[in-house]
Amino acid sequence: MYHEGDYYRTRLTHSLEVAQIARSLARSFRVDEDLAEALSLAHDLGHTPFGHAGEEALNAAMQPYGGFDHNGQTLRTITSLEARYAEFDGLNLTWETLEGTAKHNGPLIGKLPWALEEYNAQYELELHTWPGIEAQISALSDDIAYHSHDVNDGLRAGLFTIKDLADVPIIGPIIAEVQKKYPGLQEGRLFHEIGRRLINMMVNDLLSESSQRLADAKPSSADDVRCFGGPLISFSEDFEVDNRSLRKFLFERMYRHYRVNRMTSKARRVVNDLFKLYHDEPECLPEEWRPGAEKVSQTDRARHVADYIAGMTDRFALDEHRRLYDVYEESR
């Protein structure tokens, strides 16, 4: 929500929140905290500016060249695009980190995004199996974090009110409880207290349900987890029913709010404009990015341009679009 101001979540702050939740859960389950944290910090590295709106625009522009997928882009970033070592590209991460990054949301069946397919052809990541416990923890920590901060951001941005949430499952009872215990609580404190309790509720349900699943399954190795046939880290069925109602509310009142729709429309135009300009005129790319876009095939150029755009923040993409297109408008 960069367009709304500097006080709302970004990919960076979201990833930090996911990592905090994942590390706490990993500690509770006595699994690898460092791995859970690494997967959480990495899970959105492949996202374009403007989130899913930017990804949709870049995927549309990339259709003649294999499309674009943020999960595949994340793996591409940590195995190829990051250049920190003299002898090889990538970040020299463990197999478990790469595997968990690629399939943290579950097994990947059918046609793979080209970036995942190319890497998996070189280094088998067993993409058809379930991810390890730490990756499952990271995926649901993502859900916990974005539900909490979307409610908080939506309230602070004025997209909906406390009264609007009163009858929504999960969040409604929390609001009633907080207002009863702290009548007249200052608005900012009220929003944060609601968010804190929402996180606690989701974490406690996940701990209870997952502990029971692990006790029943009795996995003795990571391979047992991967071959179990389903997730071992999960919310309860009853909670998932209520969770769908909260998602529905957020979809209707926040993600499809006219102010968000306007920015989504603008985001698509910005990404599409930048892609077309850089692809048609690679000399407009920064010096360090130009060699990868000149004297190469159309596909390689497109993928290189997509790499550049995918690494932008919302702020940089908007500023770059303004710099490039304002100049053209003035010259006409």
Secondary structure as GFF3:
##gff-version 3
##sequence-region A 1 332
A	DSSP	three_ten_helix	2	4	.	.	.	ID=ss1
A	DSSP	alpha_helix	11	29	.	.	.	ID=ss2
A	DSSP	alpha_helix	33	42	.	.	.	ID=ss3
A	DSSP	alpha_helix	51	61	.	.	.	ID=ss4
A	DSSP	three_ten_helix	63	65	.	.	.	ID=ss5
A	DSSP	alpha_helix	70	76	.	.	.	ID=ss6
A	DSSP	pi_helix	77	81	.	.	.	ID=ss7
A	DSSP	alpha_helix	95	103	.	.	.	ID=ss8
A	DSSP	alpha_helix	114	122	.	.	.	ID=ss9
A	DSSP	alpha_helix	133	156	.	.	.	ID=ss10
A	DSSP	alpha_helix	162	165	.	.	.	ID=ss11
A	DSSP	alpha_helix	171	181	.	.	.	ID=ss12
A	DSSP	alpha_helix	187	217	.	.	.	ID=ss13
A	DSSP	alpha_helix	222	226	.	.	.	ID=ss14
A	DSSP	alpha_helix	237	250	.	.	.	ID=ss15
A	DSSP	pi_helix	251	255	.	.	.	ID=ss16
A	DSSP	alpha_helix	258	280	.	.	.	ID=ss17
A	DSSP	three_ten_helix	282	284	.	.	.	ID=ss18
A	DSSP	three_ten_helix	287	289	.	.	.	ID=ss19
A	DSSP	three_ten_helix	291	293	.	.	.	ID=ss20
A	DSSP	alpha_helix	298	310	.	.	.	ID=ss21
A	DSSP	alpha_helix	314	331	.	.	.	ID=ss22
###
